[in-house]
Amino acid sequence: MSNSRKAGRAYGGELMAKPKIEERTIALASKRMIDRELAVALNEVKRGRVKGPFPTAQATVRALRRRMA
């Protein structure tokens, strides 16, 4: 049995690649977990808990830096 099938069984189903840009890595995550995170994110958008659109890339970066501070 291949390693991906073994990993898929351990996670209870289909695996998907989940890029982690800050760490410059790609992790494997279960499709169910990603679907759950996506549902939460879409709910936040529906509630209006989003920023933007921004007029320039510089304005976007400035907003992100303010949020991290």
Order of alpha helices (4+ residues) and beta strands (2+ residues): alpha-beta-beta-alpha-alpha
